[in-house]
């Protein structure tokens, strides 16, 4: 299949066979797996994954690619193509009980964050995810406290999943080459969350407030939610900045905010 790449669909097609092999080995699809590929494009990864004999549902937005994908892969009995927008796709409609979906994709950069957030909100449907993203986004997902890449995305991603960077991919592996480096990341949803959080919405809100002005101390950035004294009582230094707080610290703060809000409602 060869197709004129279209920028508005974020089309940078993988052409490097070595990189395609490495991604396939990282995913390690096997017979009996149910894989969902977002944006199969010209089918570079599709071909490698289908060789395992797994069931594969592919979701492609660009209608100009549909005929070629059907011609290339309909011969595989486990292949189903959905001509659809992955951001609007109902993943529960293809899931079967007892078999988690293995979602993979060399994602168009503009949909990566909303798509990951949408999937994490339905994480009970998932076994794992492998995504090619901008390297900078992978660094942010995997960063820990004290790193310059650590932020709201790191805390929320690590609350939901185990984040495992898999490999770096240079621009030359794609046609056309993107302007930035890329990397593949594996995300495995936690069976049980690593910290107890009463309200995930409150955790998100607290992270957003704390990292919004990352140079400010949390005494300042969280002042609308907790007083300096209330933060100190949690065993957290109110003069610290968001970038040094762990997921556990954010969970402690979020639970204190939830408790205070419940009290105020009564
Ligand atoms: N998987 C192919 C590869 O590695 O060569 C193509 C990757 S290309 C970066 C992204 C693919 O996602 C394109 O085929 C594009 O048309 C498709 N795409 C873009 N937005 C999409 C969306 N919202 N839903 C599903 N597919 C989308």
Boltz pocket constraint, residues with backbone or C-beta under 6 A from the ligand:
constraints:
  - pocket:
      binder: B
      contacts: [[A, 8], [A, 9], [A, 10], [A, 11], [A, 12], [A, 13], [A, 14], [A, 15], [A, 38], [A, 39], [A, 40], [A, 41], [A, 42], [A, 43], [A, 44], [A, 45], [A, 59], [A, 60], [A, 61], [A, 62], [A, 65], [A, 84], [A, 85], [A, 86], [A, 87], [A, 105], [A, 106], [A, 107], [A, 108], [A, 111]]
      max_distance: 6.0
